[in-house]
Amino acid sequence: MEVREKKIEDIQKSLEQKRQNLLDATEKVYIINAGRMNHGKSSLMNAVLGKEAFKVADIRQTIKNQYEEYQKNVFLVDTPGLDANSEDDQEAFVKAGL
């Protein structure tokens, strides 16, 4: 009976290791950058990435979440401004002198 229990234990350990390897290979991390409109969210993400991956403008251009891979299985997510609306767009136009 002891040999059988040892084999079952070995199979369980093997399956657990395979499960963990699969999880490690497929796990993804999303870093979400959320905040008010026109407060430098896209600029910050571009600086972290070291490239212009997200549009930067004085008016709202991000209308849905966009993401870019930062490292293997690590993604940076740029979001539209929280509570952004047409009044915020108008305020940005005024600040930009448009």
C-alpha positions as CSV (number, residue, x, y, z in Angstrom):
1,M,0.0,0.0,0.0
2,E,2.9,2.4,0.7
3,V,4.3,2.1,-2.8
4,R,0.9,3.0,-4.3
5,E,0.5,6.0,-2.0
6,K,4.0,7.2,-3.0
7,K,3.1,6.9,-6.7
8,I,-0.1,8.9,-6.1
9,E,1.8,11.5,-4.2
10,D,4.3,11.8,-7.0
11,I,1.6,12.2,-9.6
12,Q,-0.1,14.9,-7.5
13,K,3.2,16.8,-7.2
14,S,3.8,16.5,-10.9
15,L,0.4,17.7,-11.8
16,E,0.6,20.6,-9.4
17,Q,4.0,21.6,-10.9
18,K,2.6,21.4,-14.4
19,R,-0.4,23.5,-13.3
20,Q,1.8,26.1,-11.8
21,N,4.0,26.2,-14.9
22,L,0.9,26.8,-17.0
23,L,-0.3,29.6,-14.7
24,D,3.1,31.2,-14.8
25,A,3.2,31.1,-18.6
26,T,-0.3,32.7,-19.0
27,E,-0.5,35.1,-16.1
28,K,-0.7,38.7,-17.2
29,V,-0.4,41.9,-15.1
30,Y,-2.2,45.1,-16.1
31,I,-1.1,48.4,-14.6
32,I,-3.9,50.8,-14.9
33,N,-3.3,54.6,-15.1
34,A,-6.5,56.4,-14.1
35,G,-7.0,60.0,-13.2
36,R,-8.6,63.2,-14.4
37,M,-8.4,64.4,-17.9
38,N,-5.3,66.4,-19.0
39,H,-3.3,65.6,-16.0
40,G,-0.4,63.8,-17.8
41,K,-1.5,60.2,-17.7
42,S,-0.5,59.4,-21.3
43,S,2.7,61.4,-21.0
44,L,3.6,59.4,-17.8
45,M,3.0,56.1,-19.6
46,N,5.0,57.2,-22.6
47,A,7.9,58.1,-20.3
48,V,7.8,54.7,-18.6
49,L,7.7,53.0,-22.0
50,G,10.4,55.2,-23.5
51,K,8.3,55.7,-26.6
52,E,5.2,57.5,-27.9
53,A,2.7,54.7,-27.5
54,F,-0.2,56.8,-26.3
55,K,-1.5,60.0,-27.9
56,V,-0.9,63.2,-25.9
57,A,-3.1,66.2,-26.6
58,D,-4.8,69.2,-24.8
59,I,-8.2,67.7,-25.7
60,R,-9.6,64.3,-24.9
61,Q,-8.4,61.8,-27.5
62,T,-8.4,58.6,-25.5
63,I,-12.0,57.4,-25.7
64,K,-11.4,53.8,-24.6
65,N,-8.8,51.9,-22.6
66,Q,-5.6,51.3,-24.7
67,Y,-2.8,49.2,-23.6
68,E,0.9,48.5,-24.5
69,E,3.1,45.7,-23.5
70,Y,5.8,47.0,-21.0
71,Q,7.5,43.7,-20.3
72,K,6.6,40.0,-20.9
73,N,3.1,39.6,-19.6
74,V,3.1,43.2,-18.1
75,F,0.8,45.7,-19.8
76,L,0.4,49.4,-19.2
77,V,-3.2,50.6,-19.7
78,D,-4.0,54.2,-20.5
79,T,-7.5,55.3,-19.7
80,P,-9.8,58.2,-20.7
81,G,-10.0,60.9,-18.1
82,L,-12.3,60.1,-15.2
83,D,-15.6,61.9,-15.3
84,A,-14.5,63.5,-18.6
85,N,-17.3,65.2,-20.6
86,S,-17.8,67.9,-23.2
87,E,-17.3,70.7,-20.6
88,D,-13.9,69.3,-19.9
89,D,-13.1,69.4,-23.6
90,Q,-14.3,73.0,-23.8
91,E,-12.1,73.9,-20.8
92,A,-9.1,72.3,-22.6
93,F,-9.9,74.3,-25.8
94,V,-9.9,77.6,-23.7
95,K,-6.6,76.7,-22.0
96,A,-5.0,75.8,-25.3
97,G,-6.3,79.1,-26.9
98,L,-8.4,77.4,-29.5
